[in-house]
Amino acid sequence: MQIQDSSIKSPKRANWDGVTVEKIGEKQIRFILKKPYSPFIENTTVGILPKHIWKNVSTEEFAFSQFNIEPVGSGQYQIKSINRDSGGLIQYYELLSFKKYALGKPYISSIFIRFYPNEKALLSAYASGYIQNMNGIAPQEAKSLKTKEIRIETTPLPRIFAVFLNQNNVPLFADQAIRQALNMAMPKEAILKEVLQGYATAIDGPIPSTINFVDSTSFNDRINEAKKILAKDGWQINQSGVLEKKTKKDTSVLQFSLATSNAPELRQSAEIIKDAWAKLGINVIIKIFDTGDLNQNIIRTRKYDALLFGEIIGRDPDLFAFWHSSQRNDPGLNIAMYVNSKVDKILEDARVISNPEDRKEKYKEFNDIIHQEIPALFVYSPNFIYVVAKDIKGLLLGQMTTSGDRFANINR
């Protein structure tokens, strides 16, 4: 399997490590795993490459092959034409329904998939009637369109956005009282209303959309309670208006940096969080990075105090990569640098349990521990926003992980 070739550097390679394949018939294959792994069935949603086309493509050429641009597969549609601009960049694909598709020829006979360099160009094309459906717009734009009675379909995405606390960089985060106060003063309601325009769900745990934030206490009451927790822990406001704690040896000041991406929603959310925590007397320095720089030089090296970031969990929530102690360093995704032997055992057990209800119980145990220890401050799970033509019937978004999943049942 090419996905296992390390030189190709597939982001899905880890999901296929140690898996072997046997051909048992003309239309049957068997996957053999070294040990039980219950979410494995989700791995099989990757596409199958036609061997007669790809067999002569070297690993060095793989990522740059023209077959990535002009793909051959077995899906609902086939390419009729590709339109490029003078620079060779693709402007659109014209697709025709594939009559030999396994589940029957799709009802919609042709589709144009058009590409735009930014949201402004996308919205302009929609306003002119050049396109009838679109995704990738900001919540503010979605709210504006909805007031015009334009059809907007949404579904929760299996992603969580949280502030991850790096105790290795900031020893103060090891103080349970500080983590409790920060969590209590997290302005989730303001972020959902002002930044996400309601196109998200507030959460209070690491499992998207299932562990919802339902605290009925007002934000002001939570701020006051957080102040009491910090005061009881020995923190007092100094002359600069920042919390400090004096001991016989030294004086600690409650301040740290909050790193995040330059994505508009994250920048705005970071500012709201900073303002909320300032009410407690905490000095937060926001550090904004380009996405590539954030991933390569900040997250991979774990060079941050606190990190406002999102994680794509997937349909079948295997949380091992995000919270197991073995995943603290790159390429692991345990960006909270969390260590708990009991959680490690729970996550290891959950991966091999095939019964969904039993797995759910394991994840409840896991969530209870995370909720108690607060290694991260959970904020929201976003919605997928899809503007759809009113005359399209039979649309069923269902459970999605990526924007491309909106085409999963396009044949219907």
C-alpha positions as CSV (number, residue, x, y, z in Angstrom):
1,M,0.0,0.0,0.0
2,Q,1.4,3.4,-1.0
3,I,0.0,5.0,2.0
4,Q,2.5,3.1,4.1
5,D,5.5,4.4,2.1
6,S,7.4,6.8,4.5
7,S,8.9,8.7,1.6
8,I,5.5,9.7,0.3
9,K,4.8,11.3,3.8
10,S,1.1,10.7,3.8
11,P,-0.6,12.3,6.9
12,K,-2.6,9.1,7.2
13,R,0.4,6.8,7.3
14,A,0.2,6.3,11.1
15,N,-3.3,4.9,10.8
16,W,-2.0,2.1,8.5
17,D,1.2,1.2,10.4
18,G,1.7,-2.5,10.5
19,V,-1.5,-3.3,8.5
20,T,-1.1,-5.9,5.8
21,V,-3.5,-6.7,2.9
22,E,-4.5,-10.0,1.3
23,K,-6.5,-10.4,-1.9
24,I,-9.1,-13.1,-1.4
25,G,-11.2,-12.6,-4.5
26,E,-11.7,-10.3,-7.5
27,K,-13.7,-7.9,-5.4
28,Q,-12.6,-8.8,-1.9
29,I,-9.6,-8.0,0.2
30,R,-8.7,-8.7,3.8
31,F,-7.0,-6.2,6.2
32,I,-4.8,-7.8,8.9
33,L,-3.9,-5.8,12.0
34,K,-1.2,-6.7,14.5
35,K,-3.6,-6.1,17.3
36,P,-7.3,-5.0,17.7
37,Y,-8.1,-1.4,16.8
38,S,-11.8,-0.7,16.9
39,P,-11.8,2.6,14.9
40,F,-10.0,1.0,12.0
41,I,-13.0,0.8,9.8
42,E,-12.8,4.6,9.4
43,N,-9.4,4.2,7.9
44,T,-10.9,2.4,4.9
45,T,-12.6,5.6,3.7
46,V,-9.4,6.6,1.9
47,G,-9.6,6.3,-1.9
48,I,-8.3,3.4,-3.9
49,L,-5.7,4.2,-6.6
50,P,-6.0,2.5,-10.0
51,K,-2.8,0.4,-10.2
52,H,-2.6,0.6,-14.0
53,I,-2.2,4.4,-13.8
54,W,0.0,4.8,-10.6
55,K,2.3,1.7,-10.9
56,N,4.9,3.6,-12.8
57,V,4.9,6.8,-10.7
58,S,7.9,6.9,-8.4
59,T,7.7,8.0,-4.8
60,E,9.6,11.2,-5.7
61,E,7.0,12.0,-8.3
62,F,4.0,11.0,-6.3
63,A,3.0,14.3,-4.7
64,F,3.5,16.2,-8.0
65,S,1.9,13.7,-10.4
66,Q,-0.6,15.1,-12.9
67,F,-2.9,12.2,-11.8
68,N,-3.5,14.2,-8.6
69,I,-5.0,17.0,-10.8
70,E,-6.8,14.7,-13.3
71,P,-7.8,11.8,-11.0
72,V,-9.3,8.5,-12.0
73,G,-11.4,6.8,-9.4
74,S,-14.7,5.0,-8.9
75,G,-16.9,7.7,-7.4
76,Q,-20.2,9.3,-8.4
77,Y,-18.7,11.6,-11.0
78,Q,-16.1,11.7,-13.7
79,I,-14.1,14.7,-15.1
80,K,-15.4,16.1,-18.4
81,S,-13.1,19.1,-18.5
82,I,-10.7,21.2,-16.5
83,N,-10.5,25.0,-17.0
84,R,-7.2,26.8,-16.2
85,D,-6.3,30.5,-16.2
86,S,-3.3,31.9,-18.2
87,G,-1.0,30.9,-15.3
88,G,-2.1,27.3,-15.3
89,L,-4.1,27.5,-12.1
90,I,-7.4,25.5,-12.1
91,Q,-10.5,27.7,-12.2
92,Y,-13.1,24.9,-12.3
93,Y,-13.8,21.3,-12.9
94,E,-16.8,20.2,-15.0
95,L,-18.0,16.8,-13.8
96,L,-20.5,14.4,-15.4
97,S,-22.4,11.7,-13.5
98,F,-20.8,8.3,-13.6
99,K,-23.4,5.8,-14.9
100,K,-21.4,2.8,-13.6
101,Y,-21.2,4.1,-10.0
102,A,-21.8,1.2,-7.6
103,L,-24.9,2.8,-6.0
104,G,-26.5,3.9,-9.2
105,K,-26.2,6.9,-11.5
106,P,-26.5,10.2,-9.6
107,Y,-29.6,12.3,-10.2
108,I,-27.7,15.5,-10.9
109,S,-26.2,15.0,-14.4
110,S,-23.4,17.7,-14.3
111,I,-21.7,19.7,-11.6
112,F,-19.1,22.6,-11.8
113,I,-16.7,22.9,-8.9
114,R,-15.2,26.4,-9.0
115,F,-12.2,27.7,-7.0
116,Y,-11.8,31.2,-5.5
117,P,-8.7,32.8,-4.0
118,N,-10.5,34.4,-1.1
119,E,-13.9,34.8,0.6
120,K,-14.6,38.2,-1.1
121,A,-14.3,36.6,-4.6
122,L,-16.4,33.7,-3.5
123,L,-19.2,35.9,-2.2
124,S,-19.1,38.1,-5.3
125,A,-19.6,35.0,-7.5
126,Y,-22.5,33.9,-5.3
127,A,-24.1,37.4,-5.4
128,S,-23.9,37.5,-9.2
129,G,-25.6,34.1,-9.5
130,Y,-22.4,32.5,-11.0
131,I,-22.5,29.8,-8.3
132,Q,-25.5,28.4,-6.4
133,N,-23.8,26.6,-3.5
134,M,-20.8,27.4,-1.4
135,N,-18.9,26.6,1.8
136,G,-15.9,28.2,3.5
137,I,-17.6,31.4,4.5
138,A,-17.2,33.1,7.9
139,P,-20.0,32.9,10.5
140,Q,-20.6,36.7,10.2
141,E,-21.2,36.3,6.4
142,A,-23.5,33.3,7.1
143,K,-25.6,35.3,9.5
144,S,-25.9,38.2,7.0
145,L,-27.0,35.7,4.3
146,K,-29.5,34.1,6.6
147,T,-31.3,37.4,7.2
148,K,-32.0,37.4,3.4
149,E,-33.8,34.0,3.8
150,I,-31.0,32.2,1.9
151,R,-30.9,28.5,2.6
152,I,-28.1,27.6,5.0
153,E,-27.5,24.0,6.1
154,T,-25.3,23.3,9.2
155,T,-24.0,20.3,11.0
156,P,-21.6,20.0,14.0
157,L,-18.0,19.1,13.1
158,P,-16.1,16.6,15.2
159,R,-13.5,19.2,16.2
160,I,-12.7,20.9,19.5
161,F,-11.2,24.3,20.1
162,A,-9.5,24.8,23.5
163,V,-6.7,26.6,25.3
164,F,-4.0,24.0,26.0
165,L,-1.8,24.7,29.0
166,N,1.8,23.9,28.7
167,Q,2.9,23.2,32.3
168,N,6.5,22.5,31.1
169,N,6.8,26.2,30.0
170,V,4.7,27.7,32.8
171,P,5.1,26.0,36.2
172,L,2.2,28.2,37.5
173,F,-0.2,26.1,35.4
174,A,0.6,23.1,37.7
175,D,-1.5,25.0,40.4
176,Q,-5.0,23.5,40.3
177,A,-6.5,26.7,41.6
178,I,-5.1,28.7,38.7
179,R,-6.5,26.2,36.2
180,Q,-9.9,26.2,37.9
181,A,-10.0,30.0,37.8
182,L,-9.0,30.2,34.2
183,N,-11.6,27.6,33.2
184,M,-14.3,29.3,35.3
185,A,-13.6,32.7,33.6
186,M,-13.5,31.3,30.0
187,P,-16.0,33.6,28.1
188,K,-17.6,30.9,25.9
189,E,-20.9,32.6,25.6
190,A,-19.2,35.8,24.2
191,I,-17.1,33.9,21.7
192,L,-20.1,31.9,20.4
193,K,-22.2,35.1,20.1
194,E,-19.7,37.7,18.9
195,V,-17.3,35.6,16.9
196,L,-19.2,32.5,15.7
197,Q,-22.6,34.1,15.5
198,G,-24.1,30.9,17.1
199,Y,-22.6,28.6,14.5
200,A,-20.9,26.5,17.2
201,T,-21.6,24.6,20.4
202,A,-19.9,25.4,23.7
203,I,-18.2,22.4,25.2
204,D,-16.7,21.5,28.5
205,G,-14.7,18.4,27.5
206,P,-12.4,16.8,24.9
207,I,-15.1,15.0,23.0
208,P,-16.8,17.3,20.4
209,S,-20.4,18.2,20.6
210,T,-21.2,15.5,23.1
211,I,-19.9,17.0,26.3
212,N,-21.8,20.3,26.1
213,F,-21.2,23.3,28.3
214,V,-24.5,23.8,30.2
215,D,-23.4,25.9,33.2
216,S,-26.4,28.2,33.9
217,T,-24.3,30.5,36.1
218,S,-23.8,34.0,34.7
219,F,-20.4,35.0,33.4
220,N,-20.2,37.8,36.1
221,D,-20.9,35.3,38.8
222,R,-18.2,32.9,37.4
223,I,-15.7,35.8,37.4
224,N,-16.4,36.5,41.0
225,E,-16.1,32.9,42.0
226,A,-12.8,32.7,40.1
227,K,-11.5,35.7,42.0
228,K,-12.4,34.0,45.3
229,I,-10.5,30.8,44.2
230,L,-7.4,32.8,43.4
231,A,-7.6,34.9,46.6
232,K,-7.8,31.7,48.7
233,D,-4.8,30.4,46.8
234,G,-2.8,33.5,48.0
235,W,-3.0,35.7,44.9
236,Q,-3.4,39.5,45.4
237,I,-3.6,42.4,43.0
238,N,-0.4,44.4,42.9
239,Q,0.1,48.1,42.1
240,S,0.2,47.3,38.4
241,G,-3.2,45.7,38.6
242,V,-1.8,42.2,38.1
243,L,-2.1,39.2,40.5
244,E,1.0,38.3,42.4
245,K,1.8,35.8,45.1
246,K,4.5,36.3,47.7
247,T,6.4,33.6,49.5
248,K,9.4,33.7,51.7
249,K,11.7,32.9,48.7
250,D,10.2,35.0,45.9
251,T,7.2,36.8,44.3
252,S,5.3,35.2,41.4
253,V,3.3,37.3,38.9
254,L,0.3,35.7,37.1
255,Q,1.1,36.4,33.5
256,F,1.8,34.3,30.4
257,S,1.4,34.3,26.6
258,L,-1.4,32.9,24.5
259,A,-0.4,31.7,21.1
260,T,-2.8,31.2,18.2
261,S,-3.2,31.3,14.5
262,N,-3.9,34.4,12.4
263,A,-7.3,33.0,11.4
264,P,-9.9,35.7,12.1
265,E,-12.1,33.6,14.5
266,L,-9.1,32.6,16.6
267,R,-7.6,36.1,16.7
268,Q,-11.0,37.5,17.9
269,S,-11.5,34.7,20.4
270,A,-8.0,35.3,21.8
271,E,-8.8,39.0,22.4
272,I,-12.1,38.1,24.2
273,I,-10.3,35.6,26.4
274,K,-7.6,38.1,27.2
275,D,-10.1,40.7,28.2
276,A,-12.0,38.2,30.4
277,W,-8.9,37.0,32.2
278,A,-7.8,40.6,32.7
279,K,-10.9,41.0,34.9
280,L,-9.2,38.5,37.3
281,G,-6.0,40.5,37.3
282,I,-4.1,38.1,34.9
283,N,-1.8,39.6,32.3
284,V,-2.1,37.7,29.0
285,I,0.2,38.5,26.0
286,I,-1.3,37.4,22.7
287,K,1.0,36.0,20.1
288,I,-0.3,35.6,16.6
289,F,1.4,33.3,14.0
290,D,0.8,32.4,10.4
291,T,-0.6,28.9,10.3
292,G,2.5,27.3,8.8
293,D,4.8,29.0,11.3
294,L,2.5,28.1,14.2
295,N,2.5,24.4,13.2
296,Q,6.2,24.0,12.4
297,N,7.9,26.3,14.9
298,I,5.6,26.7,17.8
299,I,3.4,23.5,18.1
300,R,5.9,20.9,16.9
301,T,8.6,22.3,19.2
302,R,6.0,22.9,22.0
303,K,7.3,26.4,22.4
304,Y,4.2,28.1,23.9
305,D,2.8,28.9,27.3
306,A,-0.9,28.6,26.4
307,L,-2.2,27.7,23.0
308,L,-5.6,28.4,21.5
309,F,-6.0,25.7,18.8
310,G,-8.3,23.2,17.3
311,E,-8.2,19.4,17.0
312,I,-9.9,17.3,14.4
313,I,-11.1,14.3,16.3
314,G,-12.9,12.3,13.5
315,R,-16.1,10.3,13.3
316,D,-14.9,7.5,15.6
317,P,-13.3,9.4,18.5
318,D,-10.0,7.7,19.1
319,L,-8.4,10.1,21.6
320,F,-5.1,8.3,22.0
321,A,-3.0,10.6,19.9
322,F,-4.4,13.7,21.7
323,W,-4.1,12.7,25.3
324,H,-1.9,9.6,25.8
325,S,1.4,10.5,27.6
326,S,3.4,8.8,24.8
327,Q,2.1,11.4,22.4
328,R,3.6,14.5,24.2
329,N,6.3,15.1,21.6
330,D,6.0,15.6,17.9
331,P,4.5,14.0,15.8
332,G,2.2,13.2,18.7
333,L,-0.8,15.5,19.2
334,N,-0.8,15.7,23.0
335,I,-0.3,19.5,22.9
336,A,-1.4,19.9,26.6
337,M,1.7,17.8,27.5
338,Y,-0.7,15.8,29.7
339,V,0.5,12.8,31.7
340,N,-1.8,10.5,33.7
341,S,-1.2,6.8,33.9
342,K,-4.9,6.0,34.6
343,V,-5.9,8.0,31.4
344,D,-3.2,6.1,29.4
345,K,-4.8,2.8,30.4
346,I,-8.3,4.0,29.6
347,L,-7.3,5.2,26.2
348,E,-5.4,2.0,25.5
349,D,-8.4,-0.1,26.5
350,A,-10.8,2.0,24.5
351,R,-8.9,1.4,21.2
352,V,-9.5,-2.4,21.4
353,I,-13.1,-2.4,22.5
354,S,-15.5,-3.1,19.7
355,N,-18.8,-2.6,21.5
356,P,-19.8,1.1,21.1
357,E,-21.5,1.3,24.4
358,D,-18.6,-0.1,26.3
359,R,-16.3,2.3,24.5
360,K,-18.6,5.1,25.5
361,E,-18.3,4.2,29.1
362,K,-14.5,4.2,28.8
363,Y,-14.6,7.7,27.3
364,K,-16.9,8.9,30.1
365,E,-14.3,7.8,32.6
366,F,-11.7,9.6,30.6
367,N,-13.7,12.8,30.4
368,D,-14.4,12.8,34.1
369,I,-10.7,12.8,34.9
370,I,-10.0,15.5,32.3
371,H,-12.8,17.6,33.7
372,Q,-11.4,17.2,37.2
373,E,-7.7,17.9,36.3
374,I,-8.3,20.6,33.7
375,P,-5.2,20.3,31.5
376,A,-6.9,22.3,28.9
377,L,-9.8,24.9,28.8
378,F,-12.4,23.7,26.3
379,V,-14.3,26.4,24.4
380,Y,-16.3,25.2,21.4
381,S,-17.0,22.7,18.6
382,P,-17.7,24.6,15.3
383,N,-20.5,23.9,12.8
384,F,-20.0,23.2,9.1
385,I,-21.7,26.0,7.2
386,Y,-23.1,25.2,3.7
387,V,-25.1,27.6,1.5
388,V,-27.3,25.5,-0.6
389,A,-29.7,26.2,-3.6
390,K,-33.3,26.0,-2.4
391,D,-34.3,23.6,-5.2
392,I,-31.8,20.8,-4.2
393,K,-33.6,17.9,-2.5
394,G,-32.3,14.9,-0.7
395,L,-29.4,16.6,0.9
396,L,-28.2,14.8,4.0
397,L,-25.0,16.2,5.5
398,G,-24.9,13.7,8.4
399,Q,-21.7,13.4,10.4
400,M,-18.8,15.2,8.7
401,T,-15.1,15.5,9.4
402,T,-14.0,17.6,6.4
403,S,-15.7,19.9,4.0
404,G,-15.5,17.3,1.2
405,D,-17.9,15.0,3.2
406,R,-20.8,17.2,2.0
407,F,-20.6,15.3,-1.3
408,A,-20.8,11.8,0.4
409,N,-24.4,11.2,-0.7
410,I,-24.4,13.5,-3.7
411,N,-25.6,10.6,-5.9
412,R,-29.0,10.9,-4.1
